[in-house]
Amino acid sequence: MRVADVTQRRAFHEVDRSRLKILELRAGTGLARLWRKQGKLSEARDLLAPMYQWFTEGPNTRVLQEAQALLESLERKSSEDLVSTDSKTTSSCN
């Protein structure tokens, strides 16, 4: 087998793996949205964050933009919940 053949086969397999990862990210984003609606914020973030980190290229794709927006939403909501919990704890101690 020639070097060019081996290189082409490797490239083909990399593309195939990338397609599977993007499908996994799409499914993970959907599940994370459901969990967000159910109030499972940390579970949603824990699922989606590592998947999003797989990608170093293509940030302009719709799937990656949606995942990023959802992660940012989860981070904001988590921060708001912490502030709300701290406020309740402080007021109950007074």
Secondary structure, DSSP 8 states (H G I E B T S, - for coil): --HHHHHHHHHHHHHHHHHHHHHHHHHHHHHHHHHHHTT-HHHHHHHHHHHHHT-SS-TTSHHHHHHHHHHHHHHHHHHHHHHHHHHHHHHHH-
